[in-house]
């Protein structure tokens, strides 16, 4: 998401921050590059012009050019204008209306409307504890109604019974009535799409709107369609009147121009973004967090939230008890690696850490990609239970069998065992401090640095319980990270200053909250 733009803007702005003083010519040259980077990211031309004009106006003031650190002031101006372009404050789905609240989904065919409908329903039912009813109004696409029914069963959300032969407007009326009778809080109407905008589609949308009186009309757009998505949003807003946008396939779009353009062109907030195919892979759109990510400042708040969602508190408590006794077997190591994978892998975590976005390429060059985790888990799964509990049993003949079973070799098994030994030794040294697992400890350390303190469920150190944290306090994490010197573009994390060539210092680098070693993974192999 926004990777190409992040790389381009990062290099341009880093060139400015390194200079002692800036002339008007320096700012103009940098803004030309920024303009080119935004156009290459498929941002609408009029949006780019407006953005660069506003930045120039603020950046060419006398007090900026004579500032102590003029380069950093320009970065701040670009950052603030990016937030403004993306919408200022994040806006969620508005449910402040008499039940049942009607949410109408519109968009073209193939944009992911039906899947997004199920994702939103799942999100509302699990996070907001709302009783949701979904209804498919798509009578044209074969098996569209059956698809929504199956997704409803998968997400454990009610769907309106299918009655063949009914028109979309009749289904909408029946859905609202059924929601009232069933005591549902929200009813989501999944409307039909077309391969392109046409008059019959718009007339049908207007009729459904009139009949169901929706509180929210969300336009689902594929972020990969670029400028077409902007024209689509404008057309739907003029004819139907949308209240917000949902962008799908953001995980597959390295440019991100649609997201930057649509908010500026339509004036409608982007409420949610789809970042994967799973039912849980739908995120709220926070302009400040996205701007921070684009400029390489990281996104600590989202990282903490993702940790809270993916870390199993019961498993963590059980592991804490084992670690307190100095026990750490290969099953525990596999659990830790799976937690890293759930969090988005090494690359996903790095992208959210302040000053670490540029590390992904260096890690790839050093052979430290997410496939490494998969290979290590495969080796552990090829062992017997006794071998996983007691790695000392692994002699040559057993290693040969495991290598054949996991598609690796003895050298890979030896590296895994060395890694396990180092982690086990570290856990023994830490004793009672090693509570909560690698990722919990890491997140807890970061939160502790930023004044959150506290533990989860009385687990001592480790991950704070986000359910007990004021949302404003959570949002303040990022600002506190910047104040601590973690959020400066190109600033890097403490202890990771010198990384020559192939990340030679990775094993010993100290991230905040970790006793030693990059997320508890000492001894990762380096490329020769």
C-alpha positions in Angstrom: 0.0 0.0 0.0 1.5 3.3 -1.2 5.0 1.7 -1.4 6.1 3.4 -4.6 4.9 6.8 -3.4 6.6 6.2 0.0 9.9 5.4 -1.7 9.8 8.4 -4.0 8.7 11.0 -1.4 11.1 9.6 1.2 14.1 10.1 -1.1 13.0 13.6 -2.1 12.3 14.8 1.4 15.4 13.2 2.9 17.4 15.3 0.4 15.9 18.4 1.9 16.3 17.5 5.5 20.1 17.0 5.1 20.7 20.7 4.1 21.6 23.5 6.4 19.6 26.2 4.6 17.1 26.2 1.7 16.6 28.6 -1.1 13.4 29.1 -3.0 15.0 27.3 -5.9 15.6 24.2 -3.6 12.0 24.1 -2.6 10.7 24.5 -6.2 13.0 21.7 -7.4 11.8 19.4 -4.6 8.2 20.3 -5.3 8.7 19.4 -9.0 9.8 16.0 -7.9 6.9 15.7 -5.5 4.5 16.6 -8.3 6.0 14.0 -10.6 5.9 11.3 -7.8 2.2 12.0 -7.2 1.3 11.9 -10.9 3.2 8.6 -11.2 1.1 7.4 -8.3 -2.0 8.0 -10.4 -3.2 11.0 -8.4 -5.6 13.3 -10.3 -3.9 16.2 -12.0 -6.0 18.9 -10.5 -5.5 17.4 -7.0 -1.7 17.4 -7.6 -1.7 21.0 -8.7 -3.8 22.1 -5.7 -1.5 20.1 -3.3 1.8 21.5 -4.6 0.5 25.1 -4.8 -0.6 24.9 -1.1 2.8 23.4 0.0 4.7 26.0 -2.1 2.7 28.9 -0.5 3.5 27.7 3.0 7.1 26.6 2.3 8.4 29.7 0.6 7.6 32.0 3.6 10.6 33.9 4.9 10.3 32.4 8.4 10.5 28.9 6.9 13.6 29.5 4.7 15.5 31.0 7.6 14.3 28.4 10.1 16.9 26.4 12.2 15.9 23.2 10.3 14.1 24.4 7.2 14.2 20.9 5.6 12.3 19.4 8.4 9.8 22.3 8.3 9.1 21.5 4.6 8.6 17.8 5.5 6.1 18.9 8.2 4.2 21.1 5.7 4.0 18.2 3.2 2.8 15.9 6.0 0.1 18.3 7.1 -1.1 18.8 3.5 -1.2 15.1 2.9 -3.4 14.7 6.0 -5.7 17.5 4.7 -5.9 15.9 1.2 -6.8 12.5 2.8 -9.6 14.1 4.8 -8.2 15.4 8.1 -9.9 13.1 10.6 -10.9 9.5 10.2 -14.7 8.9 9.9 -16.3 5.6 10.7 -19.6 4.1 9.6 -22.4 6.2 11.2 -24.9 4.1 13.2 -26.5 7.0 15.1 -30.0 6.5 13.8 -33.2 4.6 14.9 -32.8 0.8 14.5 -32.6 -0.8 12.1 -29.9 1.5 10.5 -30.0 0.9 6.8 -26.6 0.8 5.0 -26.8 0.6 1.2 -23.8 -0.7 -0.8 -23.3 0.6 -4.3 -20.6 0.2 -7.0 -19.6 -1.5 -10.2 -19.5 -5.2 -10.8 -16.2 -6.8 -9.8 -15.3 -4.1 -7.3 -15.7 -6.5 -4.3 -19.1 -5.2 -3.2 -20.6 -8.5 -1.9 -17.4 -9.6 -0.1 -17.1 -6.1 1.5 -20.7 -6.3 2.6 -19.9 -9.5 4.5 -16.7 -8.0 5.9 -18.6 -4.9 7.3 -21.3 -7.1 8.7 -18.7 -9.3 10.4 -16.9 -6.2 11.8 -20.1 -4.7 13.2 -21.2 -7.9 14.8 -17.8 -8.8 16.4 -16.5 -5.3 17.3 -19.6 -3.3 17.8 -21.7 -6.2 19.1 -24.5 -5.3 16.6 -27.2 -7.7 15.3 -26.8 -7.4 11.6 -29.0 -8.6 8.7 -27.6 -8.8 5.1 -29.8 -8.8 2.0 -28.7 -9.3 -1.6 -30.6 -7.1 -4.1 -28.6 -8.4 -7.0 -31.1 -10.3 -9.2 -29.0 -10.1 -12.4 -25.6 -11.7 -11.6 -26.0 -15.6 -11.4 -25.8 -16.9 -7.8 -25.1 -13.4 -6.3 -27.7 -14.0 -3.6 -26.4 -17.5 -2.9 -22.8 -16.0 -2.6 -24.0 -13.6 0.1 -25.9 -16.3 1.9 -22.7 -18.4 2.1 -20.6 -15.5 3.2 -23.2 -14.8 5.9 -22.9 -18.4 7.2 -19.1 -18.0 7.2 -19.2 -14.7 9.1 -22.0 -16.0 11.4 -24.3 -13.1 10.3 -28.0 -13.4 9.4 -29.0 -13.1 5.7 -32.5 -12.4 4.2 -34.1 -15.7 2.9 -34.0 -15.8 -0.9 -37.4 -15.6 -2.7 -37.0 -15.9 -6.5 -38.8 -13.5 -8.8 -38.8 -10.5 -6.5 -37.5 -7.1 -7.8 -34.6 -5.3 -6.0 -37.0 -2.7 -4.6 -39.3 -5.4 -3.2 -36.3 -7.2 -1.6 -35.2 -3.9 0.0 -38.7 -3.3 1.5 -38.8 -6.9 2.8 -35.3 -6.6 4.2 -36.1 -3.5 6.2 -39.4 -5.1 7.5 -37.6 -8.3 8.4 -34.9 -6.4 10.3 -37.6 -4.6 12.3 -39.4 -7.8 13.2 -36.1 -9.6 14.0 -34.8 -6.9 16.3 -31.7 -6.3 14.1 -29.6 -3.2 14.7 -28.3 -2.8 11.2 -29.5 -4.0 7.8 -27.0 -4.0 4.9 -28.3 -3.9 1.3 -25.9 -5.3 -1.3 -27.2 -3.8 -4.6 -26.5 -5.0 -8.1 -23.6 -3.7 -10.2 -22.8 -3.3 -13.9 -19.6 -3.5 -15.9 -20.0 0.3 -16.4 -22.3 3.1 -15.3 -25.6 3.1 -17.3 -28.9 4.8 -16.9 -31.0 1.7 -15.8 -28.5 1.1 -13.0 -28.8 4.7 -11.7 -32.6 4.6 -11.9 -32.6 1.3 -9.9 -30.3 2.7 -7.2 -32.5 5.8 -6.9 -35.6 3.6 -6.5 -34.0 1.5 -3.8 -32.8 4.6 -2.0 -36.4 6.0 -2.0 -37.9 2.7 -0.8 -35.4 1.9 2.0 -34.3 5.4 3.1 -30.7 4.4 3.9 -28.7 6.2 6.6 -25.4 5.4 4.9 -24.7 4.9 1.2 -21.2 3.5 0.7 -19.6 3.3 -2.7 -17.3 0.3 -3.0 -14.4 1.0 -5.5 -11.5 -1.0 -6.6 -8.3 1.0 -5.8 -6.5 -0.6 -8.7 -8.8 1.2 -11.2 -7.0 4.5 -10.6 -8.5 7.6 -12.2 -11.6 5.7 -13.3 -12.5 5.2 -9.7 -12.6 9.0 -9.3 -15.0 9.4 -12.2 -17.1 6.6 -10.8 -17.3 8.3 -7.4 -18.3 11.6 -9.0 -21.1 9.9 -11.1 -22.6 7.9 -8.2 -22.5 11.0 -5.9 -24.3 13.2 -8.4 -27.1 10.6 -9.2 -27.5 8.7 -5.9 -25.7 10.8 -3.3 -23.1 8.7 -1.4 -22.1 9.3 2.2 -18.7 7.6 2.2 -16.2 5.4 0.2 -14.8 1.9 0.8 -11.6 1.1 -1.2 -10.9 -2.6 -1.9 -7.6 -4.3 -2.8 -5.5 -1.7 -1.1 -3.0 -4.5 -0.4 -2.4 -4.9 -4.1 -2.0 -1.3 -5.0 1.6 0.0 -4.7 0.6 3.5 -6.0 -2.5 4.5 -4.0 -3.5 7.4 -6.3 -7.2 6.5 -6.1 -7.2 7.0 -2.3 -5.4 10.3 -2.5 -7.7 11.6 -5.3 -11.2 10.4 -4.4 -11.4 12.2 -1.1 -10.2 15.4 -2.6 -12.4 15.2 -5.7 -15.7 14.1 -4.1 -15.3 15.6 -0.6 -16.7 12.3 0.8 -14.7 10.5 3.5 -13.0 7.2 2.9 -14.4 5.1 5.7 -12.8 1.7 5.3 -10.1 0.0 3.2 -9.9 -3.7 2.2 -6.3 -5.0 2.8 -6.8 -8.7 2.0 -9.2 -11.5 1.2 -9.9 -12.7 4.7 -13.1 -11.7 6.5 -11.1 -9.8 9.1 -8.9 -7.9 6.6 -10.9 -4.6 6.6 -9.4 -1.6 8.3 -10.7 1.9 9.2 -9.1 4.7 7.1 -7.2 7.1 9.3 -5.7 10.0 7.2 -3.0 10.8 9.8 -1.8 7.2 10.0 -1.8 6.8 6.2 0.2 10.1 5.8 2.7 8.9 8.4 3.1 5.7 6.6 3.5 7.4 3.2 6.3 9.6 4.6 8.0 6.7 6.4 7.1 7.8 9.9 5.6 4.5 10.8 2.2 3.7 12.3 2.6 2.7 15.9 -1.1 3.0 16.8 -2.1 0.5 14.0 0.7 -1.8 15.0 -0.5 -1.9 18.6 -4.1 -2.4 17.5 -3.1 -5.3 15.2 -1.1 -6.9 18.0 -4.2 -6.7 20.3 -6.3 -8.4 17.6 -3.9 -11.1 16.7 -2.3 -12.1 20.0 -4.2 -14.8 21.9 -4.3 -13.8 25.5 -4.8 -17.4 26.8 -1.9 -18.7 24.8 0.2 -15.8 25.9 -0.6 -16.5 29.6 0.3 -20.2 29.2 3.6 -19.3 27.6 4.3 -16.7 30.2 4.0 -19.4 32.9 6.4 -21.7 31.0 8.9 -18.9 30.4 8.8 -17.9 34.1 10.2 -21.4 34.7 12.8 -20.9 32.0 11.1 -23.4 29.6 10.9 -22.7 25.9 10.6 -25.6 23.5 10.2 -25.8 19.7 6.4 -25.7 19.8 6.7 -22.3 21.6 9.1 -21.1 18.9 6.6 -22.1 16.2 3.8 -20.2 18.0 6.0 -17.1 18.1 6.7 -17.4 14.4 3.0 -17.8 13.6 2.2 -14.7 15.7 4.7 -12.7 13.6 3.0 -14.0 10.4 -0.4 -13.0 11.7 0.9 -9.5 12.4 1.7 -9.1 8.7 5.2 -10.8 8.7 8.5 -9.0 9.0 7.7 -6.6 6.2 4.3 -5.6 7.5 5.7 -5.0 11.0 8.7 -3.0 9.6 6.4 -0.8 7.5 4.6 0.3 10.6 7.6 1.0 12.7 8.9 4.6 12.7 11.9 5.1 10.5 12.0 1.4 9.5 10.1 1.5 6.2 13.3 1.5 4.2 14.6 -1.7 6.0 12.4 -4.0 3.9 14.7 -3.9 0.9 17.8 -4.4 3.0 16.2 -7.4 4.8 15.3 -8.9 1.4 18.9 -8.5 0.3 20.0 -10.3 3.4 17.6 -13.2 2.7 15.3 -12.3 5.6 11.9 -12.6 3.9 8.7 -14.0 5.3 9.3 -17.3 3.6 12.0 -17.9 6.2 9.3 -18.2 8.8 7.3 -20.7 6.7 10.4 -22.9 6.2 11.2 -22.9 10.0 7.6 -23.8 10.9 7.7 -26.6 8.3 10.9 -28.0 9.9 9.3 -27.9 13.4 6.1 -29.6 12.0 8.2 -32.4 10.6 9.4 -33.4 14.0 7.7 -35.8 16.5 6.2 -34.4 19.7 9.1 -35.8 21.7 11.6 -34.1 19.4 9.8 -30.8 19.7 9.8 -31.0 23.5 13.4 -32.2 23.7 15.6 -30.9 20.8 18.6 -32.8 22.3 17.2 -36.0 20.8 18.0 -34.7 17.3 21.0 -36.7 16.1 22.1 -37.1 12.5 19.6 -39.8 11.4 16.6 -37.9 12.8 17.8 -34.7 11.1 18.0 -36.6 7.8 14.4 -37.7 8.2 13.2 -34.2 9.2 15.0 -32.6 6.3 13.3 -35.0 3.9 9.9 -34.3 5.4 10.3 -30.5 5.3 12.1 -30.2 2.0 15.1 -28.6 3.6 18.6 -29.8 4.6 20.6 -30.5 7.7 22.2 -27.0 7.6 18.7 -25.4 7.8 17.8 -27.6 10.8 21.0 -26.7 12.6 20.3 -23.0 12.1 16.8 -23.5 13.6 18.2 -25.3 16.6 20.9 -22.6 17.1 18.2 -20.0 17.0 16.0 -21.9 19.5 19.0 -22.4 21.8 19.8 -18.7 21.8 16.1 -17.8 22.5 15.8 -20.4 25.2 19.0 -19.1 26.9 17.6 -15.5 26.7 14.3 -16.6 28.3 16.2 -18.3 31.1 18.3 -15.2 31.7 15.2 -13.0 31.7 13.4 -15.4 34.0 10.2 -13.7 35.2 10.7 -10.9 32.7 10.1 -13.0 29.7 6.3 -12.9 30.1 3.9 -12.6 27.3 5.8 -13.9 24.3 8.0 -12.2 21.8 5.4 -10.0 20.1 3.6 -9.1 23.4 6.9 -8.1 24.9 7.8 -6.0 21.9 4.5 -4.2 21.7 4.5 -3.8 25.5 7.9 -2.2 25.4 6.9 0.2 22.7 3.7 1.2 24.6 5.7 1.5 27.8 8.1 3.9 26.1 5.2 6.0 25.2 3.7 6.2 28.7 1.0 3.5 28.5 2.5 1.1 30.9 0.3 -1.5 32.5 -0.1 -5.1 31.4 -2.8 -7.3 29.9 -4.9 -9.2 32.4 -2.3 -8.7 35.2 0.5 -10.3 33.2 3.1 -7.8 34.5 5.0 -6.5 31.5 3.8 -6.9 28.0 0.9 -5.8 25.9 -1.5 -3.2 27.4 -5.2 -4.1 27.4 -6.4 -1.8 24.6 -10.0 -2.2 25.7 -9.2 -0.2 28.9 -7.3 2.6 27.0 -9.0 5.8 26.1 -9.0 6.1 22.3 -7.5 9.6 22.5 -4.6 8.1 24.5 -4.1 5.5 21.8 -4.1 8.2 19.1 -1.5 10.2 21.1 0.9 7.3 20.8 2.1 8.5 17.4 2.8 12.0 18.6 4.6 10.6 21.6 6.7 8.4 19.3 7.7 11.4 17.3 8.5 13.4 20.5 10.7 10.4 21.6 12.6 10.8 18.3 11.1 7.7 16.7 9.0 9.3 14.0 11.5 11.3 12.0 11.7 10.3 8.3 14.9 8.4 7.9 15.6 8.7 11.7 15.6 4.9 12.3 14.9 3.0 15.5 17.3 3.1 18.4 20.2 0.7 18.0 19.7 0.2 14.2 21.9 3.0 13.1 24.7 1.0 11.5 23.4 -1.6 9.1 26.2 -2.1 6.6 25.4 -4.2 3.6 23.5 -7.3 4.7 22.2 -6.2 8.1 25.2 -7.6 10.0 23.9 -6.1 13.2 20.4 -7.6 13.1 21.0 -10.2 15.7 22.2 -7.8 18.4 20.1 -4.7 17.5 17.9 -3.6 20.4 14.4 -2.4 19.7 12.5 -0.7 22.6 11.0 -3.2 25.0 13.2 -6.1 24.0 15.9 -7.5 26.1 18.1 -8.0 23.1 17.9 -9.1 19.6 15.5 -8.2 16.8 12.0 -9.3 17.9 13.5 -12.1 19.9 14.9 -13.7 16.8 18.7 -13.8 17.3 20.8 -15.9 15.0 18.8 -15.4 11.8 20.9 -16.5 8.8 22.8 -13.8 6.9 23.4 -14.0 3.2 27.0 -14.7 2.4 
